Amino acid sequence: MNDAATGAFLLFFIGIYLFVMVVFMIMWVMIWAFTIALILLMLAGFVLWVFMLIDCINREEDDFPPMFDNPKNTWILILAISFAVGFYWLAAIIYYLMVKQKDKEEARSEKQEARSK
């Protein structure tokens, strides 16, 4: 092989090596970004679950929508079991939509009634 062919051969493999290294670095950054995003989502779900559990414990029995015979204990049990199973974030979102959101809607309607009087 002559020197020109050897130089072109080396440049080709150096280029491939650099390309592969850049691709692996980009993949590494994407994997870490995805991992950090998942950790942040899990933490946000846990914080929401804690707030919904505290709201459930502090809420009076009469403040729950009439869904079950004993709604307060049922929701506490649902939230506790969901944490044990690993779907705490889903139970917290469902509790928020079914109980907490209705509480906010009732407060809005009461404010509108007070304004209209």
N, C-alpha and C positions, 0 to 999 in steps of 0.2 A: 504494500500500500504506500502511496506517496503521502507527503505531508499535507497536501490540500484535502485529500480524502479523509485522512485521520482527523484533521481539524474539524471538518464538517461533521464527521461521525461523532466526535466529542461534543460539539455544539448541539447536535440533535439530542443526544442523551442528557446533556445538562438542561436543555429546554424542557424535555419531558420530566426530568426530576423536579425542576422548579414548578412546573405546572401541577404535578401531583402533590407537591408540598403545599402549594397555595390552596388547592382543592381540599386537602385534609385540614388545613387551618380554618378554612371557611366552615367546613362541616363541624369541626370542634367548637367553634364559636356558636354555631346554630344549635348544637346539642346543649351547650351550657345555657344559652338564652332560653331554650325551651324548658330546660330543667328549672331555671330560676322562675320562669313564668308559672309553671305548675306549682312550685312551692308557694309562690305568692297567692295563687288561687286557692290552694289548700288552707293557707293561713286566713284568708278573707272568709272562706266558708266556715272555718272554726270560730272566728270572731263573731260572725253572724249567728252561729249556733249558740254560742254562749249568751249573746244578747237576747235571743229568742227564749232560751231556757230561763234566764232571769226574769224576762217579761211574763212568761208562763207561771212561774212560781209566785211572783208578786201580784198577778192579776186576780181579782175576785172571781168567785165561781159564777156570779151572775153576769159578768162581763164577756163571757165566752158565747159565741153563737151556739144555739141549741142543735148540736150535731149528734152528741152521744148522751148517755144517761148521766155520766160523770165526766164532763169535758176537761176539767182541769187535770185530774189524775190521768185521764186517757192521753192528753197531750204530753204530760210529763213522761209517761211511760213510752210514748212514741218517740220522743226526743232522746230518751235514755237508750232505748233499744237501737235507734238509728246510729248513735255514736258507737255502740258496741259492734254493730255490723259494718260500719264504715260509710254509711250514707247520711252522715250528720248534716252535710250541706243541703241535701235534697229535702230532708225533714224540716230544716230551718226555713228554706224557701217556701215550702208548702204551708208551714205555720204562719209565716209572714203574710202570704197571700190570703189564707183562709181566716185568720184571726186578727192579726195586727192591721192589715190593710182595711178591713171592714171597720175597725175602730177609728181609723183616720177618716174614712168616708162618713161615718156617723158624726164625727166632730165637725167636719165641713158642713154637713147639712144643718147641724145645730147652729153654727155661726151664720149661715144664710138665713135661717129662720129668725135669729135674733136681729139681724140687720133689717129684715123686712118688717119687723114690728115697730 
